[in-house]
């Protein structure tokens, strides 16, 4: 995948609990020029969002996370005014 001039400045929060998929998606996005922050569950994703000095340009969230689901992550982000402008790309193997 060729890198676009703007892509290298974009950050993606990738939320995926299955390590092989997380690594595959991370590698693909990084090869495309994106900065990738990963989280393996809801709690890690919320912590990454709350700690971020600059919000990610997009959150890619698996729906089938352990404990709290990707749905709950979406609900959390839409309840918090700070995260309202962050697009969410939902991923699922269903």
NORCORSUL-V268135 format. One line per field, one symbol per residue. ss: DSSP state (a for helix, b for strand, c for the rest). phi: phi as a letter, one per 40 degrees, with the letter a starting at -180 (. if undefined). burial: + if it has 16 or more other C-alpha atoms within 10 Angstrom, else -. A space follows every 10 residues. Layout:
ss = ???
phi = ???
burial = ???
This chain:
ss = ccccccaaac bbbbbcccaa aaaaaaaaaa acccbbbbbc caaaaaaaaa accccccbbb bbccccccca aaaaaaaaac aaacccbbbb bccc
phi = .cccdccccc bbcbbaccdc cdcccdcdcc ccgccbbbab adcccccccc cccbcccabb bccbccfccc cccccdcccc dcbdcccbbc bacc
burial = ---------- +++++++--- -+--++--++ --++++++++ ++--+--++- ----++++++ +++++---++ +-++--+--- --+----+-- ----
